[in-house]
Amino acid sequence: MRARTADLTALARAVRTGIGLPLSFLRWMRLTQPAIDALFAAFDGQLRERGYLAMGGQIVDATLVAAPKQRNNPAEKEAIKEGK
């Protein structure tokens, strides 16, 4: 994890300064930046609608976990449908 953080930090520094990055990557970043900004604005809007206010420097955990599988027999399923 530490190496990945260092890599991301180095990439962020390189993007800010433009040093050590191929020109094609810098062009790609410039062309895709409006789409990325729109994506994050939409994501921020979804969070705000649900009462979350993300501030700078915060991390939103989007971990997906498997839901437990139901093992109900047909009689139990029918009882659930009936509200029992």
Residue frames as qw, qx, qy, qz and C-alpha x, y, z in Angstrom:
[[0.000, 0.886, 0.464, 0.000, 0.00, 0.00, 0.00],
 [0.334, -0.760, 0.094, 0.549, 2.86, 2.34, 0.80],
 [0.379, -0.109, 0.588, 0.706, 4.37, 1.87, -2.68],
 [0.171, 0.630, 0.670, 0.354, 1.01, 2.57, -4.31],
 [0.166, -0.919, -0.262, 0.244, 0.62, 5.77, -2.29],
 [0.378, -0.556, 0.335, 0.661, 4.10, 6.83, -3.31],
 [0.336, 0.211, 0.692, 0.603, 3.27, 6.10, -6.96],
 [0.045, 0.813, 0.559, 0.157, 0.07, 8.16, -6.77],
 [0.285, -0.850, -0.037, 0.441, 1.93, 10.99, -5.06],
 [0.394, -0.298, 0.510, 0.704, 4.60, 10.93, -7.77],
 [0.242, 0.477, 0.699, 0.474, 1.93, 10.91, -10.48],
 [0.080, -0.909, -0.399, 0.089, 0.11, 13.84, -8.89],
 [0.344, -0.712, 0.190, 0.583, 3.36, 15.79, -8.63],
 [0.375, -0.035, 0.643, 0.667, 4.22, 14.99, -12.25],
 [0.163, 0.689, 0.648, 0.280, 0.76, 16.03, -13.45],
 [0.169, -0.919, -0.205, 0.292, 1.04, 19.34, -11.60],
 [0.277, -0.696, 0.363, 0.554, 4.49, 20.10, -12.96],
 [0.743, 0.629, -0.063, -0.220, 4.31, 18.28, -16.30],
 [0.039, 0.695, -0.717, -0.049, 7.80, 16.90, -15.70],
 [0.214, -0.251, 0.944, -0.021, 8.52, 13.34, -16.73],
 [0.607, 0.386, 0.624, -0.304, 5.22, 12.67, -18.48],
 [0.366, 0.159, 0.668, 0.628, 4.88, 11.93, -22.18],
 [0.177, 0.131, -0.131, -0.967, 3.22, 14.65, -24.21],
 [0.412, -0.216, -0.732, -0.497, 0.50, 12.22, -25.33],
 [0.372, -0.438, -0.756, 0.315, -0.50, 11.63, -21.69],
 [0.076, -0.338, -0.245, 0.906, -0.64, 15.37, -21.00],
 [0.293, -0.003, -0.444, -0.847, -2.86, 15.85, -24.08],
 [0.437, -0.326, -0.821, -0.171, -5.12, 13.00, -22.94],
 [0.265, -0.422, -0.606, 0.620, -5.42, 14.58, -19.47],
 [0.077, 0.232, -0.022, -0.970, -6.32, 17.95, -21.01],
 [0.380, -0.083, -0.609, -0.691, -8.97, 16.41, -23.28],
 [0.505, -0.351, -0.786, -0.059, -10.58, 14.21, -20.61],
 [0.160, -0.055, -0.530, 0.831, -10.52, 16.74, -17.75],
 [0.427, -0.103, -0.041, -0.897, -13.98, 18.22, -18.53],
 [0.738, -0.157, -0.567, -0.332, -15.53, 14.74, -18.51],
 [0.527, -0.096, -0.696, 0.477, -13.79, 13.88, -15.24],
 [0.056, -0.041, 0.324, -0.944, -14.96, 17.15, -13.68],
 [0.598, -0.138, -0.260, -0.745, -18.55, 16.44, -14.80],
 [0.706, -0.129, -0.696, -0.014, -18.37, 12.91, -13.38],
 [0.365, -0.106, -0.626, 0.681, -17.19, 14.13, -9.98],
 [0.261, -0.083, 0.099, -0.957, -19.78, 16.92, -9.97],
 [0.700, -0.176, -0.454, -0.522, -22.52, 14.35, -10.59],
 [0.643, -0.131, -0.698, 0.285, -21.11, 12.10, -7.86],
 [0.130, 0.000, -0.444, 0.886, -20.96, 15.04, -5.44],
 [0.470, -0.153, -0.145, -0.857, -24.58, 15.88, -6.30],
 [0.736, -0.197, -0.614, -0.207, -25.66, 12.32, -5.51],
 [0.476, -0.106, -0.646, 0.587, -23.88, 12.49, -2.15],
 [0.089, -0.065, 0.228, -0.967, -25.48, 15.83, -1.30],
 [0.601, -0.215, -0.387, -0.665, -28.97, 14.52, -2.15],
 [0.774, -0.257, -0.579, 0.021, -28.42, 11.79, 0.41],
 [0.510, -0.851, -0.044, -0.112, -27.22, 14.16, 3.10],
 [0.808, -0.249, 0.074, 0.530, -23.46, 13.67, 2.78],
 [0.171, 0.979, -0.111, -0.025, -21.17, 16.66, 2.46],
 [0.880, 0.027, 0.037, 0.473, -17.76, 15.61, 1.14],
 [0.119, -0.960, 0.167, 0.191, -15.03, 18.10, 1.98],
 [0.535, 0.699, -0.465, 0.093, -11.57, 18.33, 0.46],
 [0.069, 0.516, -0.797, 0.307, -9.21, 15.64, 1.68],
 [0.689, -0.110, 0.550, -0.458, -11.92, 13.19, 2.68],
 [0.137, 0.178, -0.918, -0.326, -12.12, 9.65, 1.37],
 [0.767, 0.016, 0.107, -0.633, -15.43, 7.99, 0.56],
 [0.282, -0.217, 0.934, 0.029, -15.29, 4.24, 1.06],
 [0.706, 0.265, -0.190, -0.629, -17.11, 2.45, -1.74],
 [0.080, -0.260, 0.962, -0.013, -16.36, -1.11, -0.70],
 [0.748, -0.020, -0.329, -0.576, -18.76, -3.70, -2.05],
 [0.259, -0.250, 0.885, -0.296, -19.59, -6.66, 0.15],
 [0.353, -0.132, -0.845, -0.379, -21.51, -9.82, -0.67],
 [0.594, -0.276, 0.186, -0.733, -24.97, -9.96, 0.86],
 [0.333, -0.128, 0.915, -0.188, -25.85, -13.19, 2.65],
 [0.369, -0.044, -0.727, -0.578, -27.87, -15.60, 0.51],
 [0.648, -0.153, 0.315, -0.676, -31.31, -16.46, 1.73],
 [0.186, 0.104, -0.972, -0.095, -31.97, -20.13, 2.31],
 [0.541, 0.071, 0.407, -0.732, -35.74, -20.07, 2.78],
 [0.224, 0.172, 0.943, 0.174, -37.85, -23.06, 1.92],
 [0.098, -0.387, -0.587, -0.705, -41.06, -22.55, -0.14],
 [0.387, -0.698, -0.602, 0.031, -43.27, -22.35, 2.98],
 [0.403, -0.545, -0.166, 0.717, -41.06, -19.64, 4.51],
 [0.159, 0.038, 0.391, 0.906, -41.05, -17.69, 1.24],
 [0.221, -0.565, -0.648, -0.460, -44.84, -17.74, 1.14],
 [0.441, -0.700, -0.459, 0.324, -45.04, -16.59, 4.77],
 [0.340, -0.324, 0.064, 0.881, -42.71, -13.68, 3.97],
 [0.003, 0.272, 0.540, 0.797, -44.87, -12.68, 0.99],
 [0.365, -0.664, -0.612, -0.229, -47.94, -12.71, 3.25],
 [0.072, -0.716, 0.212, -0.661, -46.14, -10.48, 5.75],
 [0.842, -0.512, -0.109, -0.128, -45.84, -13.02, 8.55]]
